Amino acid sequence: MGSLMDKMMGTCKDVTHWHENYKNLSFKEKASFHFHLFMCKACKVYVEQKELIRTQARKLFQQKKSQPKDLEALEKKIIDKNSSR
């Protein structure tokens, strides 16, 4: 039964990949992504925190009237640094 659930909602690792590539997901992948977030509190918190970091980083750079060349790389660096603690 566990593998059937994995197929329906994906794994936590799948969610991190799907979140990064959300615009390019198929309908089935988007449905699995949202179903997983509904069932998995840890992934829901992960996605919320990632969106908060993205929003705050954009606000910070807009206030300074400068945009980094690669905001995604900056976000990844911040998340990697904080997740290794």
C-alpha positions as CSV (number, residue, x, y, z in Angstrom):
1,M,0.0,0.0,0.0
2,G,2.9,2.4,0.7
3,S,4.1,2.3,-2.9
4,L,0.6,3.0,-4.1
5,M,0.5,6.1,-1.9
6,D,3.9,7.1,-3.2
7,K,2.5,6.9,-6.7
8,M,-0.5,9.0,-5.8
9,M,1.2,11.7,-3.8
10,G,4.9,11.3,-4.5
11,T,7.7,11.4,-1.9
12,C,9.0,14.3,0.0
13,K,12.0,14.4,-2.4
14,D,9.5,14.6,-5.3
15,V,7.8,17.6,-3.7
16,T,11.1,19.5,-3.5
17,H,11.7,18.9,-7.2
18,W,8.1,19.6,-8.2
19,H,8.2,22.9,-6.2
20,E,11.2,24.1,-8.1
21,N,9.7,23.2,-11.5
22,Y,6.0,23.9,-10.8
23,K,5.3,25.8,-14.0
24,N,6.5,22.8,-16.1
25,L,4.5,20.1,-14.3
26,S,1.8,18.0,-15.8
27,F,-1.7,18.0,-14.4
28,K,-1.0,14.7,-12.7
29,E,2.2,16.0,-11.1
30,K,0.5,19.1,-9.9
31,A,-2.3,17.0,-8.4
32,S,0.2,14.8,-6.7
33,F,2.1,17.8,-5.4
34,H,-1.0,19.4,-3.8
35,F,-2.2,16.0,-2.4
36,H,1.2,15.5,-0.8
37,L,1.2,19.0,0.7
38,F,-2.3,18.2,2.1
39,M,-1.0,15.0,3.7
40,C,2.5,16.0,4.8
41,K,2.9,18.8,7.3
42,A,6.7,18.9,6.9
43,C,6.6,19.5,3.2
44,K,3.8,22.1,3.6
45,V,6.0,23.9,6.0
46,Y,9.0,23.6,3.6
47,V,7.1,25.1,0.7
48,E,5.7,27.9,2.9
49,Q,9.2,28.8,4.2
50,K,10.7,28.7,0.7
51,E,8.0,31.0,-0.6
52,L,8.5,33.3,2.4
53,I,12.3,33.5,1.7
54,R,11.6,34.1,-2.0
55,T,9.1,36.9,-1.2
56,Q,11.4,38.6,1.4
57,A,14.4,38.4,-0.9
58,R,12.5,40.0,-3.7
59,K,11.3,42.8,-1.4
60,L,14.8,43.4,-0.1
61,F,16.3,43.7,-3.6
62,Q,13.4,45.9,-4.8
63,Q,13.9,48.3,-1.9
64,K,17.6,48.6,-2.8
65,K,16.5,49.0,-6.5
66,S,18.8,46.3,-7.6
67,Q,18.1,42.8,-8.8
68,P,20.6,40.0,-8.3
69,K,21.5,38.2,-11.5
70,D,20.5,34.9,-10.1
71,L,18.0,35.3,-7.3
72,E,17.3,31.5,-7.4
73,A,21.0,30.8,-6.7
74,L,20.9,33.2,-3.7
75,E,17.7,31.5,-2.3
76,K,19.3,28.1,-2.7
77,K,22.5,29.3,-0.9
78,I,20.4,30.6,2.0
79,I,18.4,27.4,2.3
80,D,21.4,25.1,2.0
81,K,23.2,27.1,4.7
82,N,20.3,27.0,7.0
83,S,19.4,23.3,6.4
84,S,23.0,22.2,7.2
85,R,22.7,23.4,10.7
